[in-house]
Each structure stands twice: as C-alpha cells, then as structure tokens.
Amino acid sequence: MTCDEKTAKNCYQKEAVLRPENNQVINLTTRYTWSGCMVEGDENEEVLSCVGGRSFRSVRERWWYIALSKCGGDGLQLEYEMNLTNGKSFWTKHFSADEFGILETDITFLVIFSLVFLLSCYFAYNLKGRQLFHTTYKMFMTAAGVEVLSLLFHCVYWGLYGRDGVGNGSLKLLGKLLFSVSFLLFLLMLILLGKGFTVTRARISHSGSVKLSIYMTVYTITYVVLFIYESEFFDPGEVLYAYDSPAGYGLMGLQLLAYVWFCYAVLVSLKHYPEKQPFYVPFFTTYTLWFFAVPVMALIANFGIPRWAREKIVNGIQLGIHLYAHIVFLVITRPSAANKNFPYHVRTSQIGILMSSPKAGEGAESFPHHAYGNSSFLGDSQPNFTELFSIQSDPVKTVEEMVARKGQEVPRNSEQKIITTAADLTSILPPPPPPIPPRPTSHASPPLPPRLPSFTEYFSMQGGGGGTFGTKA
C-alpha cells in the first residue's frame, strides 16, 4: 500500500480493513463487555479507564500493529501503558522475534573472547620474558580487551531489558562505541603489520604516519556520523540494520580502501624481506577473507535477510567475524618453537641500539634480515640473556670497556657458543718482557729452567748426573 493510498482513505475506510471476527477490533466502551472499560471520576470530570489483556498464538513471526481511532469525534486525549510480551520465559518474554537469541549469543561470545584475552595475556608474559613483546601485540591485546568490555556492556543491557522490557540505552550505546573502538584498533594493527612495523622495521616513515592518521580520522568521523544517523533517522519499528544508511555504505567503501592499502603494504614488505613469507602468506590469505567478510555481510543483511530476522542473524555473524580475526592472530603469533609463522625476530631491547647505530642513517627504521625468533623458544621458559643485546648486523669495530683482569673464563651462552668481541688490545696490554739470555755452561750443576712469570710452579722435577729428585715449595 503506497503513501497516497493511505492518505486517500478516511477514518471509516481505514477501520473497514480490520476484521472483527478475527478479534482484530476492540471497542473501548462500557457496552463492550470484553473491553474492561469503566467510567471513573466525579461529576466535574469523568474518565474512561480500560484495563485488560489479550493473548494469542502465531505459527510464524509477524508484524503486529496497534492503532487507536475515534471517527466522527473531536479527537482523543488519553494516557496509555501497554506491555507486549512473547511467552513467559525470561529469554523471550520482553524480546521481539528479531531479538530472540541475542542475549544467549552475546554471553557465549563473551566467554570465548574472555578466554582469548586471557590466553593472549599468557602469551604476552612469555613474549615479554624473551624481549619480544612488541607494540603490535599490545594493540592486539587492547583490541581483545575492549571487545570483552563491549560484550559485557551488551550482556548487561540485554539482561536488564529481559527483566523489565526497557533496559538502559546508555549501556547499549557504550557497548556499540567500544565495539567500534576494538574494530578500529584491530584494523590499524593489520595495516601496521602489513607495512612491516615491528616485523621488518622499527618505525613507520613520516609520510606513512600522516596517511595513517588521516585515514583513521576519516574512519572515526564516519563511525560518529553513523551513530548520529542511527539515533536521529532510524525507525525502530522497521528494525533497520546500521549499515543500511549512507554512512554505512561509506564505512564499506573505507573497508575496501583499507584492503587495497593492506595488499600494497604486504607486497612491499615481502619484496624487501622475502624470508618473511612463512608469516606474510598465511597472514595475507586469512585476513583477505576478513576484509571482505564485513562489506559482504552488510550487503547480504541489507538485501538478503528478512527484516524480522535481521538483527539476531547479523549480530551472530558480526561477532563470529571478529572472533575469527582474533583467533587467527593468536595462532600465528603464539610463542612456540613449532610455530614457523612467528613474525618477530628483533628483540625490544635491540630496537634502541639499531635506531642509534651510526651506520643506520636513513634506513634506521629497517631491521636486519633474519628469518624468525622462534629459535629462542627451544630452551626452557627462562629468557636467553646472552642474546638480549646481540644484533645480527655488521660486527662492531670498537669497544668501550677495558679488560679488567687476566685469565677470565670464556663466556658461553646456553647453547655452548663462545661469545667473542673484536677489540684492539695493543694499547691496553703491557709490552712483553725481553728474552732471557742463555747462561754459560757449567760442569758443576745442570742449569735450572727459567721461571715463567705468569704461572706458579707447584712441583718441579730435576734430573742430574746422580739421578736425584728435588722438590720446590
């Protein structure tokens, strides 16, 4: 029915659409027994008070509309309160058909994301012990933690809503904001890893930082516009999906732009560091699916899912996509010797040395070529302190430490490899003593061997003509 057809009908024609035999009409008068109406008040002011309830069954989900009319009168002045419920169960009573299962889904994903966050904390503890706890992993942990908070606020909101049918709208809005923050953090982390940050380089170039700042600012502003558009123009009765708006389509376009940037960054990183293929190939493949999943899901939701089932289906799919992204990253960055995809090989204690290296120059942000740091996980759980400050680069030609004493034990690491340092000791050690001239031969007694200044003689055996033995204390 078009809008013109609606406005063309008068009050009586609109009432004629209803079928009284199907109990679709309730006359709010005292003459109608089932209305539950009675006159209250005094002679100066009388009001008609109607109290009642109706229940019915439906074989499938439907839209139900309640209209109030008074044809041929001077209008209506009324106060009303209606409580519409679906059954008596807590999980369905105050929820509409499009909201069935949302609370259960959010609770399930809250438990799973909490486990993911706790596992990431355990991995972070191991990475920190080996000086491999880089900024990108901290960003991942932050995104996972914010996701947990978002789900927590959503669960509290839907729990209150299931109790009284009203809930607290501020909790739902806060949950949506945290969900968006988690998404933006994770997206930024993926772009930074694609550009090689903390994997092949220590920092992003100035131009790259400016581009990232502009892009994330535009993305954030678009999200804010989406929230404003949703609160001002969305009709809750139509159960519209958040992406079914101009701002939503703008977010899908920015997502595809981020994927193009992601592809270019990964290709450049692989070109300069081909030894990182075991990490970047599965990284690129798995997150290509993630980049396309969000806009494809939005299009399917807008054009392929019925409106009465859209919210609950989209909620589960959206959380599943986020969980997929977090679990994949958790797997490919797990600190295990068996993990051939482990991305980090430069320790956090080495980055400052690399940045201050006199030979670094413009390439100070690039890491030395090395495959992976997962070899450090072959030993026990203790960090390998002998390798914390070793850098796989050109050997240092000068040293600043002096040799304090002689005869020190040769330092060895846990793999029994000798650690050597190239140094010029000509200016440190004293000149060698002059050679001892030979003594003239004597028939009286055989010559004694010369005493070495650097070793103490505890026992000496001297053989003479008489074959006697002597000891020297």
C-alpha positions, 0 to 999 in steps of 0.5 A: 500500500503506497503513501497516497493510498493511505492518505486517500482513505478516511477514518471509516475506510481505514477501520473497514480493513480490520476484521472483527471476527478475527478479534482484530477490533476492540471497542473501548466502551462500557457496552463492550463487555470484553473491553474492561472499560469503566467510567471513573471520576466525579461529576466535574470530570469523568474518565474512561479507564480500560484495563485488560489483556489479550493473548494469542498464538502465531505459527510464524513471526509477524508484524503486529500493529496497534492503532487507536481511532475515534471517527466522527469525534473531536479527537482523543486525549488519553494516557496509555501503558501497554506491555507486549510480551512473547511467552513467559520465559525470561529469554523471550518474554520482553524480546521481539522475534528479531531479538530472540537469541541475542542475549544467549549469543552475546554471553557465549561470545563473551566467554570465548573472547574472555578466554582469548584475552586471557590466553593472549595475556599468557602469551604476552608474559612469555613474549615479554620474558624473551624481549619480544613483546612488541607494540603490535601485540599490545594493540592486539591485546587492547583490541581483545580487551575492549571487545570483552568490555563491549560484550559485557556492556551488551550482556548487561543491557540485554539482561536488564531489558529481559527483566523489565522490557526497557533496559538502559540505552546508555549501556547499549550505546557504550557497548556499540562505541567500544565495539567500534573502538576494538574494530578500529584498533584491530584494523590499524594493527593489520595495516601496521603489520602489513607495512612491516612495523615491528616485523621488518622495521622499527618505525613507520616513515613520516609520510606513512604516519600522516596517511595513517592518521588521516585515514583513521580520522576519516574512519572515526568521523564516519563511525560518529556520523553513523551513530548520529544517523542511527539515533536521529533517522532510524525507525525502530519499528522497521528494525533497520540494520546500521549499515543500511544508511549512507554512512554505512555504505561509506564505512564499506567503501573505507573497508575496501580502501583499507584492503587495497592499502593492506595488499600494497603494504604486504607486497612491499614488505615481502619484496624487501624481506622475502624470508618473511613469507612463512608469516606474510602468506598465511597472514595475507590469505586469512585476513583477505577473507576478513576484509571482505567478510564485513562489506559482504555481510552488510550487503547480504543483511541489507538485501538478503535477510528478512527484516524480522530476522535481521538483527539476531542473524547479523549480530551472530555473524558480526561477532563470529567475524571478529572472533575469527580475526582474533583467533587467527592472530593468536595462532600465528603469533603464539610463542612456540618453537613449532610455530614457523609463522612467528613474525618477530625476530628483533628483540625490544631491547635491540630496537634502541641500539639499531635506531642509534647505530651510526651506520643506520642513517636513513634506513634506521627504521629497517631491521636486519634480515633474519628469518624468525625468533622462534629459535629462542623458544627451544630452551626452557621458559627462562629468557636467553640473556646472552642474546638480549643485546646481540644484533645480527648486523655488521660486527662492531669495530670498537669497544668501550670497556677495558679488560679488567683482569687476566685469565677470565673464563670464556663466556658461553651462552646456553647453547655452548657458543663462545661469545667473542668481541673484536677489540684492539688490545695493543694499547691496553696490554703491557709490552712483553718482557725481553728474552732471557739470555742463555747462561754459560755452561757449567760442569758443576750443576745442570742449569735450572729452567727459567721461571715463567712469570705468569704461572706458579710452579707447584712441583718441579722435577730435576734430573742430574748426573746422580739421578736425584729428585728435588722438590720446590715449595 
